[in-house]
């Protein structure tokens, strides 16, 4: 089922000689659980499209359906409610609060949505590879660690859709891969739709679909290309094996502890 449907979506700035078509009659449909990479040169409309999906921007014309219901674009309070209930957004520059720990940054989002769950917050930090670092402040963490806190924060309210705008833009190649692996694993576990903007072609291997924009238009839409399916399937399979091995180790450790306590 399509969770996002855009039909004839346009976003114009200025008029006459100064008219800029940031989005120009964009029509796309995104299914629940898809992992979509948005590519294109600077100024192609990627971020504008992402912000429109997040209800952070209002299109000039066109329709936007979310889970088959029209999104109340143009109504500030309703747009805020829509974002809070459905969208998790990961920014390029982390946007963490420096005077709060990693855990507190994640809990803050839950508090704002009225659903504080410390156990879940700790579980999310563990899921993105930050187990044991929950009490560190952003200044005590590397760029990759801070971005993983941002991922955990975005997941904290269990959104239907996760959006990422150049979320690895300030990271080196190795760290970018680690961050993307953490994101995709977490989103797969929660069965979330994921849409991310990137200039890094290598990151498209994490996507099951690649949409390219230019001058505000969709110029290419690779739905389930063989390469992306193979890479994503391989990644998912490796993740399942990794989780199974990790679970087996934990069970083995518990058995040893029980046996030790009996002997003692």
Residue pairs with C-beta under 8 A, 6 or more apart in sequence:
1 31
1 32
1 67
1 68
2 29
2 30
2 31
2 32
2 65
2 68
3 30
3 31
3 32
3 66
3 67
3 160
3 161
3 193
4 28
4 29
4 30
4 53
4 64
4 65
4 66
4 161
4 193
5 28
5 29
5 30
5 63
5 64
5 65
5 66
5 68
6 26
6 27
6 28
6 29
6 52
6 53
6 62
6 63
6 64
6 65
7 27
7 62
7 63
7 64
7 65
8 25
8 26
8 27
8 61
8 62
8 63
9 23
9 25
9 26
9 27
9 49
9 52
9 59
9 61
9 62
9 63
9 64
10 21
10 23
10 24
10 25
10 26
10 59
10 60
10 61
10 62
10 216
11 21
11 22
11 23
11 45
11 48
11 52
11 57
11 59
11 60
11 216
12 19
12 20
12 21
12 22
12 60
13 19
13 20
13 22
14 20
21 215
21 216
22 45
22 48
22 216
23 45
23 48
23 49
23 52
23 59
23 216
24 45
24 215
24 216
24 217
25 62
25 217
26 45
26 49
26 62
26 213
26 216
26 217
26 218
27 218
28 211
28 218
28 221
30 36
30 193
30 195
30 209
31 193
32 160
32 191
32 193
33 191
33 192
33 193
34 193
34 194
34 208
34 209
35 184
35 187
35 193
35 194
35 206
35 207
35 208
35 209
35 232
36 193
36 194
36 195
36 196
36 207
36 208
36 209
36 210
36 211
37 196
37 197
37 198
37 203
37 204
37 206
37 207
37 209
37 210
37 211
38 46
38 49
38 50
38 195
38 196
38 197
38 198
38 211
38 212
38 213
39 46
39 197
39 198
39 199
39 201
39 204
39 210
39 211
39 212
39 213
40 46
40 212
40 213
40 214
40 219
41 214
44 213
44 214
44 215
44 216
45 213
45 215
45 216
45 217
46 197
46 213
47 165
47 197
48 57
48 216
49 213
50 163
50 165
50 195
50 197
51 57
52 58
52 59
52 64
52 73
53 64
53 87
53 161
53 163
53 195
54 83
54 87
54 89
54 163
55 71
55 73
55 79
55 82
55 83
55 87
56 79
56 83
56 89
58 73
58 74
59 73
63 70
64 70
64 71
64 73
65 71
66 82
66 86
66 160
67 160
71 79
71 82
72 78
72 79
72 82
73 79
83 89
84 112
84 113
84 157
85 113
85 159
86 159
86 160
86 161
87 159
87 160
87 161
87 162
87 163
88 154
88 155
88 156
88 157
88 159
88 161
88 162
88 163
88 192
89 154
89 162
89 163
89 164
89 165
90 147
90 150
90 151
90 154
90 162
90 163
90 164
90 165
90 167
90 183
90 196
91 150
91 165
91 167
92 165
92 166
92 167
92 169
92 170
93 170
94 138
94 143
94 146
94 147
94 149
94 150
95 150
96 105
96 138
96 146
96 149
96 150
96 153
97 104
97 105
97 108
97 138
98 137
98 138
98 139
99 137
100 108
100 137
101 134
101 135
101 136
101 137
102 125
102 130
102 133
102 134
102 135
102 136
102 137
102 138
102 141
102 149
102 152
103 118
103 121
103 122
103 125
103 134
103 135
105 138
105 149
105 153
106 121
106 124
106 125
106 149
106 152
106 153
106 156
107 116
107 118
107 121
107 156
108 153
109 153
109 154
109 156
109 157
110 116
110 117
110 120
110 121
110 156
110 157
113 157
115 157
120 156
121 152
121 156
122 134
124 152
124 155
124 156
124 186
125 131
125 133
125 134
125 149
125 152
127 152
127 182
127 185
127 186
127 189
128 148
128 149
128 151
128 152
128 182
128 183
128 186
129 148
129 178
129 182
130 145
130 148
130 149
130 152
133 141
133 145
136 145
138 146
138 149
141 149
142 175
143 170
143 171
143 175
144 171
144 175
144 178
144 179
147 167
147 168
147 171
147 179
148 178
148 179
148 182
150 167
151 167
151 179
151 182
151 183
151 186
152 186
154 162
155 162
155 186
155 187
155 190
155 192
158 190
159 192
160 192
160 193
161 192
161 193
161 194
161 195
162 183
162 187
162 192
162 193
162 194
162 195
163 195
163 196
164 183
164 194
164 195
164 196
164 197
165 196
165 197
166 197
166 198
166 199
167 179
167 183
167 196
168 175
168 176
168 179
168 180
168 198
168 200
168 203
169 198
169 199
171 179
173 202
176 200
176 203
180 203
180 206
181 206
181 235
183 194
183 196
184 194
184 206
184 232
184 235
185 239
187 193
187 194
188 236
188 239
196 203
196 207
198 204
204 210
204 228
205 227
205 228
205 231
205 232
205 235
206 231
206 232
206 235
207 228
207 232
208 224
208 228
208 229
208 232
209 221
209 222
209 223
209 224
209 225
209 228
210 220
210 221
210 222
210 225
210 228
211 218
211 220
211 221
211 222
212 218
212 219
212 220
212 221
213 219
222 228
